[in-house]
Amino acid sequence: MTPLLRIIDLHKSFGELVVLDGISLDVERGQKVSIIGPSGSGKTTLLRCINYLEKPTSGHIHIDGTLIGEKEVGGRFVHLSDRELAKERAGIGFVFQRFNLFPHLTALGNVTIAPQKVLGLSHDQAEARAREMLQKVGLGHKIDQYPERLSGGQQQRVAIARVLAMQPKLMLFDEATSALDPELIGEVLRVMRQLAEEGSTMVIVTHEIQFAGEVSDWVIFMDHGKIVEQGPPAQVLFDPQQPRTREFLKHIQDR
């Protein structure tokens, strides 16, 4: 069976700076993959390339067997137009470090807008789905609140509801708790854990090592734009084979 996500020899450079250096990865349907590693190792850039928020320097990404961000024309690959790309992105949910909510819209408005604009749902259909998704993330009682009246954890849960309303095939989480106060982290992780238990396909960049160990089927350790080690959580997190992985985990534990 074709993996839901296939990354083939992905490279990304910004000028002379090499950020991704030959990443290849398969993610199966329903799989939960956590990516850990030091700052600057390329984790966020990898997610942004999967969603084509960054154009890879070389390499290819397939989702559900379809090339993402490009097409083959006359034996060469050309980038998609913005309109074509927007259509492809509809199947990829991205939860950012920062919540990126529209400040002039309520929680309900923030979740309703994309299904209307991108998926073409009627207002009533989109609003019904938005209400359902806000209820799912525990914010059914906050639908009329504007972002400034919500805590950071609540704003991030609205952002997750916004992604869920698009019914994506693949969900990408980029350090979804890193902008939160410590006491608010748990409420977001609970929602992510629930999605994992329900069988969502998730690629999670996180510094929450315990969480990665609990929810992941597969853990990847990245450093200097490369995959240094990967495998089941029990191996990578508790019996790492590579010295660099052991060094990183020891540093995390010592903090």
Secondary structure, 3 states (H helix, E strand, C coil): CCCCEEEEEEEEEECCEEEEEEEEEEECCCCEEEEECCCCCCHHHHHHHHCCCCCCCEEEEEECCEECCEEEECCEEEECCHHHHHHHHCCEEEECCCCCCCCCCCHHHHHHHHHHHCCCCCHHHHHHHHHHHHHHCCCHHHCCCCHHHCCHHHHHHHHHHHHHCCCCCEEEEECCCCCCCHHHHHHHHHHHHHHHHCCCCEEEECCCHHHHHHHCCEEEEEECCEEEEEECHHHHCCCCCCHHHHHHHHHHHHC
